Amino acid sequence: MDQPTNHTIEDQFQARIDAEERIEPKDWMPEAYRKTLIRQISQHAHSEIVGMLPEGNWITRAPSLRRKVALLAKVQDEAGHGLYLYSAAETLGAERDELLEELITGKAKYSSIFNYPTLTWADIGAIGWLVDGAAIMNQVPLCRCSYGPYARAMVRVCKEESFHQRQGYEIMLTLARGTATQKQMAQDALNRWWWPSLMMFGPNDADSKHTAQSMAWKIKRFTNDELRQRFVDITVPQAEFLGLTVPDPSLRLNEETGHYEFGEINWDEFWQVVKGEGPCNRQRLKARRKAHEEGAWVRDAALAYAEKRRKRKEAAAAKTQVA
Ligand code: BYC
C-alpha cells in the first residue's frame, strides 16, 4: 500500500479539527501546530506566574483578614494555573527547565498587563474586575481549544477566574460606595487599568500575525478584536453600576449595532511594554530570577528524593527476583 504523503496527513489532521475532534498528545500533528501551542501555552503559564507579583505586593497590606485570605487564595490559584499550563506544554515535548529559562532571561513573552504597578488597594479590585474579567473572556473559549490537555486545563482555570473576578468587583463596589476618598481611589484605579486591560487581548486583527492560522486550527475560537469588543460591551455597564467613569471620551453605545464604540488604543505603549520597556518589566523579571535562584534547593531536594525512591524501587524489584 502507498504511504500517505505529508499533504494527506495534514489534510486528515485538518479534517479532524473541522469535525471538532480533540487532538491528544500522542496524535500526529503538524510541527507548526505543536510550536504554536507551546508558544501560546508557555506564554500563558508565564503570565500566571508573573501575574502573582502585582497582587502579591498587597498581601501584607490587605485592609482586613477576610480580604487577606481571599487575596492569598487568589494568588495561590494563579500559581496552580501556571503549573497546569507548564504541564500542558510538557505534553507537547517542551522541557519545563527550558521554558523557565526563557522566562527569567527575558526571552519569553508574558502578558503585557503584569508590567504595570499596583499603587493602591483599589488596584487589587481593578485587577480582579478588569484583568480577570478580560482573562475569562479570552479563556472560556479556550475550554473548546482543539488540543485536549490545554482545553481541559482551562475548565478549572476558568472556574477559579470567575471567583477572582467577583472578589475584584466586590472590592470595587465597596470602595465605590464608601467615602469620597475611597470612591476616588476606585476611579483612579479604573483610569490606570482600563487601557492596559484592553491591550491584553493583543493587537488588532489586522496586525495579529497568528490569529488566522490559530482560528483555522481551532486553538483560538474568536479573534482578538471580537473578544475585546465583548469585554467592552460587558464591562461598561458594570462601571456604570459602580458609578465610575470609563476613561475614554470616545466611548459611546451604538444603538444600531448594540455595541460600544471606543477610542484608539495606544499601540506604541503596548509594543513598548511587550518589548520589555514597560513600567515594571525589569522589576518583574528580577523578582522571578530571585525566586528561581532561591528555590534551587527545593528543586535539588525533589530530584534527590526522586532518585532515592527510584533506587529503593530497583533494589526491592531485584530482591523479589532473587526470591
Ligand atoms: N502581552 O498574533 P497575536 C492571566 C504577542 S491572563 C504580551 O495576536 P496570538 C492572568 C503575541 O504573543 C493573560 N504579548 O498572537 C489573569 C505575539 O508574539 P509572538 C494571559 C502579547 O497568540 C489574571 C504577538 O504579540 N492569557 O494569565 O494569536 C491573573 C502577536 O500577537 C499580548 C493568555 O495567555 C499581550 N497582551 O494572540 C493572573 C491566554 N498580545 O509569540 C493571570 C492565551 C499579543 O509571536 N493566549 N502578544 O512573539 C491567547 O489567547 C493569545 O496568545 C493572545 C495573543 C490573545 C494573548
Residues whose N, C-alpha, C, O or C-beta is under 5 A from the ligand:
A	BS01	BYC	Q40 Q43 H44 S47 E48 G51 E78 K109 Y110 S111 S112 V131 D132 A135 M199 M200 F201 G202 P203 S208 K209 H210 T211 V274
